[in-house]
Amino acid sequence: MNRSLVIAATLALGAAPAFAKPAHYEIDPAHSSAEFVVRHMEVSNVRGQFTKVSGSATFDPENPANDSVEATVDATTINTHEEKRDAHLKSPDFFDVAKFPTLTFKSKKVWKDGGRLKMTGDLTMHGVTKEVTWMLEGPSKPQKTPWGNTVVGVTAVTKVNRGDFGLKWNKAIEGGNVVGEEVNIGIEVEMIEQAPKSAAAAPKPAK
């Protein structure tokens, strides 16, 4: 499946043995994006992306059932490298970004399926919420940045019918429609580990 919206970062990353305890991460918007692929005119694929993704994730390497993720995608950042098409996608015919400026995802369950992780949760797009299942790739091995942060990367992919979310605009052509109904969507995220809240400065005992 093409790495194409997410989301939602994703992150039931529980399988990585490099992590010794549950950890909390924040998505780095500068190194993350939500992408999609949809059929055009029954002959080719159109690829696009949303360039601003934010959110957070908590995962437990010992028990993926404790993992969780929340992600927000800025719908106004849609980019298919064609100005007129992008304007149409932002219009009420499709995402109606003036009314629905974001897409969101909130996980409900994470589990292992063979050697990979799967995650279900609520995807809200165009004001409609549906449960979707994501296949997860990762997490990558943790890396230390030159600035002292610890980061990991995760990919999540899924497939939806756009009509289920009220994105129903189309034009009939011989043998089909201008825009395909099935959309491959996904999220590529880089996440920064956050210090435990308990590590915040505690009041000093009285002398």
Summary of the structure (lengths in Angstrom):
residues: 207
radius of gyration: 18.8
end to end distance: 62.2
largest distance: 84.1
contacts: 666
relative contact order: 0.25
helix: 12%
strand: 49%
